[in-house]
Structure formats: structure tokens, C-alpha cells
Amino acid sequence: MRWNFSLAIKIAGAVAAAAILVTALAPGSFASNLAVKGDSFLSRAAASSGRVHVIVALSGGGSPAEIAQLQGLGGDIYRHLSIIRSVALTLPSKNLDELADLSFVTHISTDLDTQK
């Protein structure tokens, strides 16, 4: 049996491309939405227990449906920041990943006290 060299090269290329695709799509190969949408303080807060104070930027500006989803995660909104299309809220730290997974959440910042 004779091998067709160009066919062998094509098959090898297809196998290599499939292996790269499978590796890229493997669980854990993507950064979490919290790492992408959040600040560095939130990574530590997500590993702790209790409630965290955050400012959440919303693509829809805080529609009733968005507010309901935030409250469904245990969020307690204490300030509407309409000028920057955001809300300040507290929520259980265990729900930070779920908050980041919401499609209308564009950024999450820790709401910290600052001193001059």
C-alpha cells in the first residue's frame, strides 16, 4: 500500500487543529468572568465568607429586570448611581462569580472607603 504524502499531511494538520481546539475549550482554560470584570480586591473577597460592598456597572442602566436579578443573588442595593449607569450594593461574597456571569454586568469594583 502506498501512502499519499499530501493526504497524510492534511490528516496530521486536522488532528493537530482538533487537539488545539479541544485544549482551548477545556474547563478552566478561560479566565473567570469575575477576573475579567472585577478588580483585584474581588478575587480575595470571593474566597472569603460574609457580604461584600461592590459597585456594579450595568449595560442596561438598571432596568427592573436587572434589579430583580441582582436581588435574586442576595444583593441589597443601597445607592443608584445613574450618572455612571451603576448601582452600589452588598451581596454574599459566595455570589460574586454569579454576579460576574450576568450578561448585563459590565464591570464590578469593590466599594472601599478612601482616605486623603
Secondary structure, DSSP 8 states (H G I E B T S, - for coil): ----HHHHHHHHHHHHHHHHHHHHTSTT-S--HHHHHB-HHHHHHHTS-SEEEEEEEETTSS-HHHHHHHHHTT-EEEEEEGGGTEEEEEEEGGGHHHHHH-TTEEEEEE------
